[in-house]
Amino acid sequence: MKANPILEEVWRIKDELSREFAADPDAYFAKLDEITKAEEKAGRKVIRSAEELRQLVAEKERQHAEESALALNDKPPRNP
C-alpha cells in the first residue's frame, strides 16, 4: 500500500494526543476543541464529518478537472 503523508500525519498527531491524555478523556476532548477553535480563528477549514471531507475532495477534483480542461483548450502561441 502506498504511503499517504496526510494520513500518517493525522495518525501521528492522534497517537501523540492519546499518549498525552490517555488517563483523562475529558482533557483529551478539551484539547481537541482548543485545537479546532485555533484552526478556525486562523482562517483554516476544519472538517467535522466524513460527508464534509467527501464534498471537499469532490470540489477539489472538479476544480482540477476544469483547470486541466482549460489547459487542453488553450491554443498554441502564434509565431510573429
C-alpha positions as CSV (number, residue, x, y, z in Angstrom):
1,M,0.0,0.0,0.0
2,K,1.3,3.4,-0.9
3,A,2.1,5.7,2.0
4,N,-0.2,8.7,2.4
5,P,1.6,11.6,4.1
6,I,-1.6,13.3,5.2
7,L,-3.0,10.1,6.9
8,E,0.4,9.5,8.5
9,E,0.4,13.0,10.0
10,V,-3.2,12.6,11.3
11,W,-2.2,9.2,12.9
12,R,0.9,10.7,14.4
13,I,-1.0,13.6,16.0
14,K,-3.7,11.2,17.2
15,D,-1.1,8.9,18.8
16,E,0.6,11.9,20.4
17,L,-2.6,13.2,21.9
18,S,-3.6,9.8,23.0
19,R,-0.4,9.3,24.9
20,E,-0.6,12.8,26.5
21,F,-4.2,12.4,27.6
22,A,-4.7,8.6,28.0
23,A,-5.9,8.8,31.6
24,D,-8.3,11.8,31.1
25,P,-10.7,11.6,28.1
26,D,-12.3,15.0,29.2
27,A,-8.9,16.7,28.9
28,Y,-8.3,15.0,25.5
29,F,-11.6,16.3,24.1
30,A,-11.0,19.8,25.6
31,K,-7.6,19.8,23.8
32,L,-9.2,18.8,20.5
33,D,-11.8,21.6,20.9
34,E,-9.0,24.1,21.7
35,I,-7.1,23.0,18.5
36,T,-10.3,23.2,16.4
37,K,-11.0,26.8,17.6
38,A,-7.4,27.9,17.0
39,E,-7.6,26.5,13.4
40,E,-10.9,28.3,12.7
41,K,-9.6,31.5,14.2
42,A,-6.6,31.3,11.9
43,G,-9.0,31.0,9.0
44,R,-8.3,27.4,8.2
45,K,-11.1,25.0,7.3
46,V,-12.0,22.4,9.9
47,I,-13.6,19.2,8.6
48,R,-16.2,17.9,11.0
49,S,-17.6,14.9,9.2
50,A,-16.9,12.3,6.5
51,E,-19.5,14.0,4.4
52,E,-17.7,17.4,4.6
53,L,-14.5,15.6,3.6
54,R,-16.2,13.9,0.6
55,Q,-17.6,17.3,-0.5
56,L,-14.2,19.0,-0.2
57,V,-12.4,16.2,-2.2
58,A,-15.1,16.3,-4.9
59,E,-14.8,20.1,-5.2
60,K,-11.0,19.9,-5.4
61,E,-11.3,17.2,-8.1
62,R,-13.8,19.2,-10.0
63,Q,-11.6,22.3,-9.9
64,H,-8.6,20.2,-11.0
65,A,-10.6,18.7,-13.9
66,E,-11.7,22.2,-15.0
67,E,-8.1,23.5,-14.9
68,S,-6.9,20.5,-16.9
69,A,-9.7,21.1,-19.5
70,L,-8.7,24.8,-19.8
71,A,-5.1,23.9,-20.3
72,L,-6.1,21.4,-23.1
73,N,-8.2,24.0,-24.8
74,D,-5.5,26.7,-24.9
75,K,-4.3,27.5,-28.3
76,P,-0.6,27.4,-29.0
77,P,1.0,30.8,-29.2
78,R,1.3,32.3,-32.7
79,N,4.7,32.9,-34.2
80,P,5.1,36.6,-35.1
